[in-house]
C-alpha cells in the first residue's frame, strides 16, 4: 500500500527558502525599469512573471536603499526576452556592436532611452554565454549514481532522471543560457528512456524564456509536483546520496561523489527534489516488484485525476479515484425478448432444413456473462427503436453461425515451447491468427486512416487530399442508386435494384470534406450478415460526415467541434457514434440529430481516440495528456482514469468480453488494464516506433498491434508478461532491468510473433467475426523518405 511522503522537511533534505513579502511598493529600480520596458513592448506575461518572482524572492527590508541600475545587469536581464522576429530561436541582442542600436530603435519610454544612452558597448550573448556547469555536473553525477546502484534498485531510481532532466533544461533556458541548454540536451537526452522521445523532441523546440513561459507542458512541470513511486529502502538511499553523497557509485568513479564538485551537483538535484517532486513511498520489497511497476502512476498526476466538485481535498492517487466510483457493469448487453424469440425461431428452422438438430440455437448461450462481471439490464442501455427489423434478426443469426465456425486461437499453446522445435510450427497454427494485409501504393500525400466493413466486403481509406475512397474486396462493382426515380416506382427489393446505375467500378471516390480525413468507420448494425449501409468520416475541417453507401453521397454533416476531429467510432448497437477532437473533448451523437447529445470534457490535451465498450454503456478515450479515461455514456461523468503511459495515447481497444482495455501510444508501449479495478495488469513492449492500431481476438486471448515500424505484432493477453530473463554464462537466468538503450531488452516475453512488411506502416488492424486478422497501410517508397 502506498503512503504519501511527508513534507520535504521531514523526509527529504530541505533547501532554505527565503520568506515572502508584499514588495509591490518596494520594487528595486532595476526591476521596475525592466517591467516598464516589458509592458511598453507588449510583453505583459513576462512582466507579470517578473513581478511574481520579485514578490516571492525579495527580502523584507523597508530600509533598503534604492538599487542603482547596472549596465551589465540591465542587459543581462533584458536580453533574454528580446527575440529576433525573423528567427525566433535567435536573440536580437546577440552582436555587441548592434545592442545600443537595436535598443534605441524599439520606441522606448524617455527614461529607458536615457538609460540606454549611458550604457557602453556590450553584447547580451557575451554576458549569457558562461557555461553553468553545475547543471551538467549534477545530472551527470545523479545518472552515474543511478547506473551504479544495485540491480534491484535501478528500475525504481531511473524514473527520477526524466523530471530532473526537464527542470534542469528549463532552468538553463529561463536564465538565458541557450547554448548551455542545447549542450545539456544533446549530452544527456540519449540516455533517457525511448518512451520519452516525443516529449524530449518537444522540449528541444523551447529555446527562449518566452517559449517556456507560454508552453503548456513546461508550465505544468513548473507548477505541479511530479510524482515518483519508490520503495522505503530506495527512498532512504536517495536521501543518503543527496545529503552525504553515499549509497551508489558508478564503476570506475574512484573517490565517488565527495568534494566541492559533488556537493554543488547534489545541491542542484536537491533543489528540484524539494520544489518539484513528490514521492509515493511504498513498503514493498524491491525484489518482489516488477520493473515496470515503478513507472505506473508516475508523472504530473494532480491535474490528471478528476476532482469532485466542491471537494476541498484533491486526489493524487488514481486508484483512490477509481475505487470511489464503485462497481461497473461490464457484462454483455441483454437481447430484447422479442428479438431473441424471433432469432431462435429462425435458427431452429434453419437447423431443420440442414437436418442438424444438434446445432446450438439458444442465443443466451452465445452471450454468457464472464465470471466476476455484472451484466446490465435493459433499463441501463441507451434508448433504441421500440421494434426490431429484419436486419437485426439476420445479425443475431449470423453471430451464432460465426461463433460456431470461428477459428479458435489459443496463445497459451506456445508457452514453454522452443520456437525451433519440430512441434513449434504445428502449435503456431493454433496460437497465431492468419493475417491478410492490404497495401495502398502511390499515395503521394498519405492516407492517415483505413478500415474494413464487418462483413469484409468493403475497404475505406481517408486521404490527406480531403477525400475518401472505397474498394470492393469481393471484386463486385459498386453501383449506386440513380437520382431520377420516384419512390412510388419502388415496390420491393428487386425493383429497387433496377434503379441502380448501369455502369460501375470496384472503387468509388467520396468528396465533401475540406481538410485531411483522419478517421473512417463503417456502421455495425448489419454485422457480418450484410454490407453496411453507412460510413462515417472525421476530418481536419472539424466536421463528421455521414455517407450513404446506397447512393455514395453525403447525407449529413455533423458540426460542433471547434478543432480537427481525430477519431470517430460507431456504437456496437448502431444509431449512436462518438468523436474525438483536438478541442480536448469527446462527443456523443446520434444519426437522427445534427447536434451532439453529450460532451465528455476533462482531458488536458487532444482526445486522440475513442472506443465504445461492447455493451455500449461506457466510452473509453485516449489523450495526448498521457492518460485514458472511461466515461458513463449517458451521464457524461468520468468513472475510471488510467495513468501509466509516458506519452500521448494514440490508440486503444476493449476486449470482446468487456474485461480488458488495451492502450498504446508514443511511448512505444502497450498497457493492458483491468477495467473494473482500473489497475494496470502488465506492460507490453517490442515496437520500435509509434503504435497506430490495436485489436483483440474474439476470445479476448490475443492482441494484435500495428505501428509505424512497418510491423504487425501479436501478444498473449493471458500470460504474465515482463522482460526476458537475462542468461548468464553458466546457463542460469534471472530477471533484471537493463538499461533502456539495450536493444535486446525492449521485447517482453508475451510478444508471440512479429509480422514485418517491406515499408508499410500499419495504420489499422481488426479481426473479422471468424478471427481472420485484416491489416492495412500505405507503402512508403524509398524516394519519399
C-alpha positions in Angstrom: 0.0 0.0 0.0 1.4 3.4 -1.0 1.7 6.2 1.5 2.3 9.8 0.7 5.7 11.2 1.6 5.6 13.7 4.5 6.7 17.3 3.7 10.2 17.9 2.5 11.4 19.0 5.9 10.8 15.5 7.4 11.6 13.1 4.6 13.8 15.0 2.1 16.6 17.4 2.7 15.1 20.9 2.6 16.8 23.7 0.9 16.3 27.0 2.8 13.8 29.2 1.0 13.6 33.0 1.7 10.4 34.3 3.1 7.7 36.1 1.1 6.8 39.8 1.4 4.5 42.3 -0.2 7.0 44.0 -2.5 4.7 45.9 -4.7 5.8 49.2 -3.4 9.5 48.3 -2.8 10.5 47.0 -6.3 14.2 47.7 -7.0 14.9 50.3 -9.6 16.4 47.7 -12.0 13.3 45.5 -11.9 11.0 48.5 -12.1 12.7 49.8 -15.3 12.7 46.3 -16.9 9.0 45.8 -16.1 8.1 49.2 -17.6 10.1 48.2 -20.7 8.3 44.9 -21.0 4.9 46.4 -20.6 5.7 49.0 -23.2 6.8 46.3 -25.7 3.6 44.3 -25.0 5.3 41.5 -23.0 2.6 41.6 -20.3 3.1 37.9 -19.5 6.8 38.3 -18.9 6.2 41.5 -16.8 3.7 39.6 -14.7 6.1 36.7 -14.2 8.9 39.0 -13.2 6.7 40.8 -10.6 5.6 37.4 -9.1 9.3 36.4 -8.9 10.2 39.7 -7.1 7.3 39.3 -4.7 8.3 35.8 -3.9 12.0 36.3 -3.5 12.7 39.8 -2.3 13.7 40.1 1.4 11.6 42.3 3.7 13.8 45.3 4.3 12.0 48.6 4.2 15.2 50.5 5.0 17.0 49.2 1.9 18.4 51.9 -0.3 17.1 52.1 -3.9 19.1 49.9 -6.2 21.2 51.5 -9.0 20.8 50.2 -12.5 24.0 48.5 -13.5 25.0 48.3 -17.2 25.6 44.6 -17.4 22.8 43.6 -15.1 20.3 45.6 -17.2 21.4 44.0 -20.4 21.5 40.5 -18.9 18.0 40.7 -17.5 16.5 42.3 -20.5 18.2 40.4 -23.3 16.6 37.0 -22.5 13.3 38.4 -23.6 14.5 40.0 -26.8 13.6 37.7 -29.7 14.5 38.3 -33.3 11.2 38.4 -35.3 12.7 36.8 -38.4 14.4 34.0 -36.5 12.5 33.1 -33.2 15.3 31.0 -31.9 17.9 33.8 -32.0 18.5 36.7 -29.7 18.2 40.1 -31.3 20.9 41.5 -29.0 23.5 38.9 -30.0 26.1 41.1 -31.6 27.8 43.6 -29.2 28.1 46.2 -31.9 24.4 46.4 -32.5 23.0 46.3 -29.0 22.6 50.0 -28.5 21.3 50.5 -32.0 18.6 47.8 -31.5 17.6 49.1 -28.1 17.4 52.6 -29.3 15.1 51.8 -32.2 12.5 50.0 -30.1 10.4 53.0 -29.3 11.2 53.0 -25.6 9.8 55.5 -23.0 12.1 58.5 -22.3 13.5 57.2 -19.0 14.6 53.9 -20.6 16.0 55.8 -23.7 18.1 58.0 -21.3 19.4 54.9 -19.6 20.4 53.3 -22.8 22.3 56.3 -23.9 24.6 55.9 -20.8 25.5 52.3 -21.5 28.6 51.4 -23.2 29.0 48.7 -25.9 28.2 45.2 -24.6 26.7 42.1 -26.1 24.0 40.1 -24.5 25.5 36.8 -25.7 28.8 37.7 -24.1 27.1 38.0 -20.7 24.9 35.0 -21.1 27.4 32.5 -22.7 29.1 31.4 -19.4 28.5 27.7 -19.2 26.6 26.8 -16.0 28.5 23.5 -15.4 26.7 22.8 -12.1 23.6 21.6 -14.0 25.6 19.2 -16.1 27.7 18.1 -13.2 24.6 17.5 -11.1 22.8 15.4 -13.7 26.0 13.5 -14.6 26.5 12.5 -11.0 22.9 11.6 -10.5 22.9 9.4 -13.6 26.2 7.8 -12.5 24.7 7.1 -9.1 21.6 5.5 -10.6 23.6 3.3 -13.0 25.9 2.3 -10.2 23.2 1.2 -7.9 22.2 -2.4 -7.3 20.1 -4.2 -9.9 17.2 -4.4 -7.5 17.0 -0.6 -7.1 17.9 0.6 -10.6 14.3 0.2 -12.0 12.9 2.5 -9.3 15.7 5.0 -9.5 15.6 5.5 -13.3 12.2 7.3 -13.4 13.7 10.2 -11.4 16.1 11.1 -14.2 13.4 12.4 -16.5 11.8 15.1 -14.4 15.1 16.3 -13.1 16.4 16.5 -16.7 13.4 18.6 -17.7 13.7 21.0 -14.8 17.5 21.5 -15.4 16.7 22.2 -19.1 14.0 24.7 -18.2 16.4 26.4 -15.7 19.0 26.9 -18.3 16.6 28.3 -20.9 14.8 30.6 -18.4 18.2 32.0 -17.3 19.1 32.7 -20.9 21.8 30.0 -21.3 20.6 28.8 -24.7 23.9 27.3 -25.8 24.4 25.6 -22.4 20.9 24.2 -22.6 21.3 22.7 -26.1 24.6 21.2 -25.0 23.0 19.7 -21.9 20.2 18.3 -24.0 22.4 16.7 -26.6 24.7 15.2 -23.9 22.0 13.6 -21.7 18.8 13.1 -23.6 20.1 10.0 -25.3 20.4 8.2 -22.0 16.7 8.6 -21.1 14.0 6.1 -21.9 12.8 5.9 -25.5 9.3 6.2 -24.1 10.0 9.9 -23.6 11.2 10.6 -27.2 8.1 12.6 -28.1 8.3 14.8 -25.0 12.1 15.3 -25.5 11.5 16.4 -29.1 9.0 18.9 -27.8 11.5 20.3 -25.2 14.1 20.7 -27.9 11.9 23.4 -29.6 11.9 25.6 -26.4 14.8 27.9 -26.9 13.9 31.2 -25.2 12.3 32.1 -21.8 9.2 33.3 -23.6 8.8 29.8 -25.1 8.9 28.2 -21.6 6.5 30.7 -20.2 4.0 30.2 -23.0 4.3 26.4 -23.3 1.6 24.5 -21.5 3.6 21.4 -20.8 6.5 23.4 -19.4 4.2 25.3 -17.1 2.7 22.0 -15.9 6.2 20.9 -15.0 6.9 24.1 -13.2 3.6 24.4 -11.3 2.8 20.8 -10.4 4.6 18.2 -8.4 5.9 15.2 -10.4 5.0 12.0 -8.6 7.7 9.3 -8.2 7.0 5.8 -6.8 9.8 4.4 -4.7 10.3 1.8 -2.0 11.1 2.9 1.5 14.6 1.5 1.4 15.2 3.1 -2.0 14.0 6.4 -0.8 16.4 6.2 2.1 19.3 5.5 -0.3 18.3 8.6 -2.3 18.2 10.8 0.7 21.5 9.4 1.8 23.1 10.3 -1.5 21.6 13.8 -1.6 22.8 14.7 1.9 26.0 12.7 2.3 27.0 11.6 -1.2 26.9 7.8 -0.5 24.7 4.9 -1.5 25.8 4.3 -5.1 28.8 4.8 -7.3 29.4 4.3 -11.0 32.1 1.8 -11.9 35.4 3.4 -12.1 34.3 6.5 -10.3 37.2 6.5 -7.9 36.6 8.7 -4.9 32.8 8.8 -5.5 30.9 12.0 -5.2 32.8 13.7 -2.4 34.4 17.1 -2.9 33.2 20.5 -3.8 32.0 19.5 -7.3 29.9 16.6 -5.9 28.3 18.9 -3.3 27.5 21.5 -5.9 25.9 18.9 -8.2 23.9 17.3 -5.4 22.6 20.7 -4.3 21.1 21.3 -7.7 19.4 17.9 -7.7 18.2 18.6 -4.1 16.6 21.8 -5.2 14.5 20.1 -7.8 13.6 17.2 -5.4 12.4 19.7 -2.8 10.5 22.0 -5.1 9.1 19.9 -7.9 8.9 16.2 -6.9 6.5 14.3 -4.7 7.4 10.7 -3.6 4.9 8.0 -3.2 6.7 5.7 -0.8 5.6 2.1 -0.6 6.6 -0.6 1.9 7.0 -3.2 -0.9 10.2 -5.2 -1.2 12.0 -4.1 -4.4 12.8 -7.7 -5.3 9.1 -8.7 -5.4 8.0 -5.8 -7.6 8.1 -5.9 -11.4 10.5 -3.4 -13.0 7.6 -1.9 -15.0 5.5 -1.3 -11.8 7.6 1.7 -10.6 6.7 3.8 -13.6 3.0 3.2 -13.1 1.2 6.2 -11.6 4.3 8.3 -12.2 4.1 11.8 -13.6 2.2 15.0 -13.2 -0.8 13.4 -11.6 -2.6 16.2 -9.7 -4.3 17.7 -12.7 -4.9 14.4 -14.5 -7.2 13.0 -11.8 -10.7 14.3 -11.9 -11.7 16.2 -8.7 -15.1 16.1 -7.1 -16.9 19.4 -7.4 -16.9 21.3 -4.1 -14.3 18.9 -2.6 -11.6 20.6 -0.5 -9.1 17.7 -0.7 -7.5 16.9 -4.1 -6.9 13.3 -5.0 -3.3 12.4 -6.0 -3.7 8.7 -6.3 -5.6 7.5 -9.4 -6.5 4.2 -7.7 -8.4 6.1 -4.9 -10.4 7.9 -7.6 -11.2 4.7 -9.4 -12.3 2.9 -6.2 -14.6 5.8 -5.2 -16.6 5.4 -8.4 -17.9 2.0 -7.5 -18.6 -1.2 -9.4 -19.1 -1.1 -13.2 -21.5 -3.3 -15.2 -19.2 -4.8 -17.8 -21.2 -7.9 -18.8 -22.8 -8.2 -22.3 -25.9 -6.2 -23.1 -29.2 -8.2 -23.0 -31.1 -9.0 -26.1 -34.7 -7.8 -26.3 -37.0 -10.6 -25.6 -39.0 -10.3 -28.9 -35.7 -10.2 -30.9 -34.4 -13.3 -29.1 -37.5 -15.3 -29.7 -37.6 -14.5 -33.4 -33.8 -15.2 -33.9 -34.1 -18.5 -32.1 -37.1 -19.5 -34.3 -35.0 -18.7 -37.5 -32.1 -20.7 -36.2 -34.4 -23.6 -35.3 -36.0 -23.6 -38.8 -32.5 -23.4 -40.4 -31.4 -26.4 -38.4 -34.4 -28.4 -39.6 -33.6 -27.5 -43.2 -30.0 -28.6 -42.7 -31.1 -31.7 -40.9 -28.8 -31.0 -38.0 -30.9 -31.0 -34.8 -27.8 -30.8 -32.6 -27.0 -27.2 -33.8 -26.9 -24.7 -31.0 -29.7 -22.1 -31.4 -30.0 -20.7 -27.9 -28.9 -17.0 -28.1 -28.4 -16.7 -24.4 -25.6 -19.2 -24.5 -23.7 -17.0 -27.0 -23.8 -14.2 -24.5 -22.6 -15.8 -21.4 -21.6 -13.3 -18.6 -17.9 -13.8 -17.8 -17.3 -14.8 -14.2 -16.9 -11.8 -11.9 -18.7 -9.3 -14.2 -22.1 -7.8 -13.7 -24.4 -7.7 -16.7 -26.5 -4.5 -17.4 -30.3 -4.6 -17.6 -32.5 -3.3 -20.4 -33.1 -0.1 -18.5 -29.4 0.6 -18.3 -28.9 0.8 -22.0 -29.1 3.7 -24.4 -32.6 4.3 -25.9 -33.1 2.3 -29.1 -36.0 1.7 -31.6 -39.0 0.1 -29.9 -39.3 -2.7 -32.5 -36.6 -4.7 -34.3 -36.0 -5.0 -38.0 -35.2 -7.9 -40.3 -31.6 -6.9 -40.4 -31.5 -7.2 -36.6 -32.6 -10.9 -36.8 -30.1 -11.6 -39.5 -27.3 -10.1 -37.5 -28.1 -12.2 -34.4 -28.4 -15.4 -36.5 -25.1 -14.7 -38.2 -23.4 -14.1 -34.9 -24.3 -17.6 -33.8 -23.1 -19.1 -37.1 -19.8 -17.1 -36.8 -19.3 -18.4 -33.3 -19.9 -21.9 -34.5 -17.3 -21.6 -37.4 -14.8 -19.3 -35.8 -11.1 -20.2 -35.7 -10.1 -20.8 -32.1 -6.9 -19.1 -31.2 -5.0 -20.4 -28.2 -1.8 -18.5 -27.5 -1.1 -20.5 -24.3 -0.2 -23.4 -26.6 3.1 -21.7 -27.3 4.0 -21.4 -23.6 7.3 -23.1 -22.7 7.8 -24.3 -26.2 11.2 -24.0 -28.0 10.4 -22.0 -31.2 13.0 -24.1 -33.1 11.5 -27.4 -32.1 9.7 -29.7 -34.5 6.3 -29.2 -32.8 6.5 -25.4 -32.7 5.2 -25.0 -36.3 2.1 -27.1 -35.6 1.4 -25.2 -32.4 1.8 -21.8 -34.1 -1.1 -22.6 -36.4 -3.3 -23.0 -33.3 -2.0 -19.9 -31.5 -1.5 -17.3 -34.1 -4.0 -15.7 -36.5 -3.9 -15.6 -40.3 -3.2 -12.0 -41.3 -4.3 -10.6 -44.6 -2.6 -7.3 -45.4 -3.9 -4.6 -47.8 -1.3 -2.1 -49.0 -2.0 1.2 -50.7 0.6 2.3 -53.3 1.4 5.7 -55.0 -0.2 7.8 -52.3 1.8 10.9 -52.5 0.3 12.9 -49.7 -0.5 9.9 -47.5 -3.6 8.2 -46.2 -4.0 8.7 -42.4 -6.7 6.0 -41.9 -8.3 2.9 -43.4 -10.9 0.4 -42.2 -12.8 -2.7 -43.3 -16.5 -3.4 -43.1 -17.7 -6.0 -40.6 -18.7 -8.4 -43.4 -15.3 -7.9 -45.1 -16.9 -6.8 -48.4 -15.6 -3.2 -48.4 -12.5 -1.2 -47.5 -12.4 2.5 -47.0 -9.4 4.9 -46.7 -9.3 8.6 -45.8 -6.7 10.7 -47.6 -4.8 13.9 -46.8 -6.2 15.4 -50.0 -9.6 15.6 -48.3 -11.4 12.7 -50.0 -12.4 9.1 -49.2 -12.0 6.1 -51.4 -14.0 2.8 -51.2 -12.9 -0.5 -52.6 -14.9 -3.7 -53.1 -12.9 -6.5 -51.6 -15.0 -9.1 -53.4 -14.4 -7.6 -56.9 -18.0 -6.5 -57.3 -18.9 -3.3 -59.0 -20.1 -0.5 -56.6 -23.2 0.8 -58.3 -25.2 3.5 -56.5 -28.9 4.3 -56.8 -29.8 6.7 -59.5 -31.5 10.0 -58.6 -34.0 10.1 -61.5 -36.7 7.8 -60.0 -39.7 8.3 -57.7 -40.4 6.4 -54.5 -43.8 5.2 -55.9 -41.9 3.2 -58.5 -40.2 1.1 -55.8 -42.4 -1.9 -54.8 -39.8 -4.4 -53.5 -36.0 -5.1 -53.3 -35.9 -6.4 -56.9 -37.4 -3.2 -58.2 -35.1 -1.1 -56.1 -32.0 -2.9 -57.6 -33.3 -2.0 -61.1 -32.9 1.7 -60.1 -29.1 1.3 -59.7 -26.5 2.7 -62.1 -25.9 0.5 -65.1 -22.2 1.0 -65.0 -19.8 1.0 -62.1 -16.3 0.1 -60.9 -14.8 -1.7 -58.0 -13.8 1.6 -56.4 -15.7 4.9 -55.6 -14.5 8.3 -54.5 -16.4 10.3 -51.9 -15.8 14.1 -52.0 -17.1 16.5 -49.4 -14.5 17.3 -46.7 -12.4 20.4 -47.0 -9.4 19.0 -44.9 -7.5 15.8 -44.5 -9.6 12.8 -43.4 -8.3 11.3 -40.2 -10.8 8.5 -39.4 -13.4 6.4 -41.2 -15.9 3.9 -39.8 -18.5 1.5 -41.3 -21.7 1.1 -39.4 -22.0 -2.1 -37.4 -25.8 -2.5 -37.5 -25.7 -5.3 -40.1 -22.7 -7.1 -38.5 -21.4 -9.8 -40.8 -24.9 -10.5 -42.2 -24.9 -7.9 -44.9 -22.9 -5.0 -46.3 -23.0 -1.8 -44.3 -25.4 1.0 -45.2 -23.5 4.0 -43.9 -20.0 5.3 -43.5 -18.7 7.9 -41.0 -15.7 10.1 -41.6 -13.9 12.7 -39.4 -11.7 15.4 -40.8 -9.5 18.4 -40.0 -12.3 20.6 -41.2 -13.9 20.0 -37.7 -16.9 18.1 -39.2 -18.1 14.5 -39.1 -19.9 13.4 -42.3 -22.4 10.5 -42.7 -22.2 8.9 -46.2 -24.9 6.7 -47.7 -23.4 3.5 -49.3 -26.6 3.1 -51.4 -26.2 6.4 -53.2 -22.5 7.1 -52.4 -23.4 10.7 -51.4 -23.0 12.7 -48.2 -26.2 12.6 -46.2 -25.4 14.7 -43.1 -22.5 17.0 -41.9 -22.3 17.0 -38.1 -20.9 20.2 -36.7 -20.0 21.1 -33.1 -16.3 20.5 -32.6 -14.1 23.6 -32.7 -10.9 21.9 -34.0 -9.9 18.9 -36.1 -11.5 15.6 -35.3 -9.0 12.8 -34.9 -11.3 9.8 -34.5 -14.9 8.5 -34.9 -16.4 5.2 -33.8 -19.9 3.6 -34.0 -21.6 2.2 -31.0 -22.0 -1.6 -31.2 -25.8 -1.2 -31.3 -25.6 1.3 -34.2 -27.5 4.6 -34.2 -25.0 6.3 -31.9 -21.4 7.3 -32.6 -18.6 9.1 -30.7 -15.9 11.6 -31.9 -12.6 12.7 -30.5 -11.2 16.1 -31.2 -8.3 18.5 -30.7 -10.6 20.7 -28.7 -10.0 18.3 -25.8 -13.4 16.8 -25.8 -15.1 13.7 -27.0 -18.8 13.9 -28.0 -21.7 11.5 -28.4 -24.0 11.8 -31.5 -26.9 10.0 -33.0 -27.7 9.7 -36.7 -31.2 11.3 -36.3 -29.9 14.6 -34.9 -27.3 17.1 -36.1 -26.3 18.3 -32.7 -24.3 16.3 -30.2 -26.1 14.5 -27.3 -23.2 14.6 -24.7 -19.9 16.3 -24.3 -17.1 14.4 -22.4 -14.7 17.1 -21.1 -11.8 16.6 -18.7 -8.7 15.7 -20.7 -5.9 18.3 -20.6 -5.0 17.9 -24.2 -6.2 16.5 -27.5 -8.5 13.5 -27.3 -6.9 11.3 -29.9 -9.0 8.1 -29.9 -12.4 6.7 -28.7 -13.8 3.3 -28.3 -17.2 2.0 -27.1 -17.5 -0.8 -24.6 -19.2 -3.9 -26.1 -22.3 -3.2 -24.1 -22.4 0.5 -25.1 -22.7 1.7 -21.5 -19.2 3.1 -21.4 -16.9 5.1 -23.7 -13.1 4.9 -23.5 -10.9 7.8 -24.6 -7.2 8.2 -25.1 -5.5 11.6 -25.0 -2.2 13.5 -25.6 -2.2 14.2 -21.8 -0.8 10.7 -21.5 -4.0 9.2 -19.9 -7.0 7.2 -20.9 -10.4 7.6 -19.3 -13.7 5.6 -19.1 -16.9 7.6 -19.2 -20.5 6.9 -18.4 -22.1 7.3 -21.8 -25.4 8.6 -20.6 -24.4 10.7 -17.6 -21.2 12.0 -19.1 -19.2 11.5 -15.9 -15.7 10.0 -15.7 -15.6 6.7 -14.0 -12.0 5.5 -14.4 -8.7 7.2 -15.2 -5.8 5.1 -16.4 -2.4 6.6 -15.8 0.8 4.8 -16.8 1.9 6.0 -20.3 4.8 8.3 -20.8 3.5 9.8 -24.0 0.3 10.5 -25.9 -2.2 7.7 -26.1 -2.8 7.2 -29.9 -5.0 4.1 -29.9 -7.0 1.8 -27.7 -9.2 -1.3 -27.8 -11.6 -3.0 -25.5 -11.7 -6.8 -25.4 -14.9 -8.5 -26.6 -15.6 -10.0 -23.2 -15.6 -6.4 -21.8 -13.0 -7.1 -19.2 -9.8 -5.5 -20.6 -8.7 -2.2 -22.0 -5.5 -2.0 -24.1 -3.9 1.3 -24.8 -0.8 2.3 -26.8 0.9 5.4 -28.0 4.0 7.5 -28.4 6.0 5.8 -25.6 6.2 2.6 -27.7 4.4 0.6 -25.1 1.1 -1.3 -24.9 -0.6 -1.2 -21.5 -3.2 -3.8 -20.5 -5.7 -2.6 -17.9 -8.4 -4.3 -15.9 -11.4 -2.0 -16.5 -13.2 -3.0 -13.3 -10.5 -2.0 -10.9 -8.6 0.5 -13.1 -5.3 -1.3 -12.4 -2.7 -2.0 -15.0 -2.2 -5.7 -15.5 1.0 -5.5 -17.5 3.1 -3.5 -19.9 4.0 -5.0 -23.3 6.9 -3.6 -25.3 8.5 -4.5 -28.6 7.5 -1.9 -31.1 10.3 0.4 -32.2 8.1 3.3 -33.4 4.7 4.8 -32.7 1.7 2.3 -32.4 -1.3 3.2 -34.6 -3.9 0.4 -34.0 -4.9 -2.4 -31.6 -7.4 -5.2 -31.9 -8.5 -8.2 -29.7 -9.3 -11.6 -31.0 -12.9 -12.9 -30.4 -11.9 -14.9 -27.4 -10.0 -11.9 -25.8 -7.0 -14.1 -25.5 -4.8 -12.5 -28.2 -4.0 -8.9 -29.1 -2.7 -7.6 -32.5 -0.9 -4.3 -32.9 0.2 -2.3 -35.9 2.7 0.6 -35.9 5.0 2.9 -37.8 7.8 0.4 -37.6 6.3 -1.4 -40.6 5.2 -4.4 -38.5 2.1 -6.1 -37.1 2.7 -7.9 -33.8 0.7 -10.5 -31.8 0.6 -10.6 -28.0 -0.5 -13.1 -25.4 -3.1 -11.4 -23.3 -3.3 -14.1 -20.6 0.4 -14.5 -19.9 2.2 -12.8 -17.0 4.5 -10.8 -19.3 7.6 -8.9 -18.1 11.1 -8.6 -19.5 13.1 -11.5 -20.8 15.3 -13.2 -18.3 19.0 -12.5 -18.6 21.0 -15.6 -19.2 24.4 -15.8 -17.5 27.4 -17.6 -18.9 26.8 -20.7 -16.7 23.3 -21.1 -18.1 21.4 -19.8 -15.2 18.9 -17.0 -15.6 17.4 -14.2 -13.5 15.2 -11.1 -14.2 17.0 -7.8 -14.2 16.1 -4.4 -15.6 18.8 -3.5 -18.1 19.5 0.0 -19.4 16.8 1.5 -21.6 19.2 1.6 -24.5 19.7 -2.2 -24.6 18.2 -3.4 -27.9 17.6 -6.9 -26.5 15.6 -5.7 -23.5 12.8 -4.0 -25.4 10.7 -7.1 -26.2 8.6 -8.6 -23.4 8.0 -12.3 -23.1 4.3 -12.0 -24.1 5.3 -11.0 -27.7 4.3 -14.1 -29.7 5.3 -13.1 -33.2 6.2 -10.2 -35.4 4.9 -9.9 -39.0 7.1 -7.4 -40.9 6.2 -5.6 -44.1 8.6 -4.2 -46.6 7.9 -0.5 -46.0 4.3 -0.2 -44.9 3.3 1.4 -41.6 0.2 -0.4 -40.3 -2.5 2.2 -39.7 -5.4 -0.3 -39.0 -5.7 -3.8 -37.6 -9.0 -5.6 -37.0 -10.4 -9.1 -36.6 -13.3 -10.4 -38.6 -16.2 -12.2 -36.8 -14.4 -15.5 -37.5 -10.9 -14.4 -36.2 -9.2 -13.6 -39.5 -7.0 -10.6 -39.0 -7.1 -7.8 -41.6 -4.4 -5.0 -41.6 -3.9 -2.1 -43.9 -1.5 0.7 -44.6 0.3 2.9 -47.2 3.5 1.8 -48.7 6.4 4.3 -48.3 8.7 4.2 -51.3 12.4 4.9 -50.5 12.1 8.1 -52.6 9.6 9.7 -50.2 11.7 9.4 -47.1 
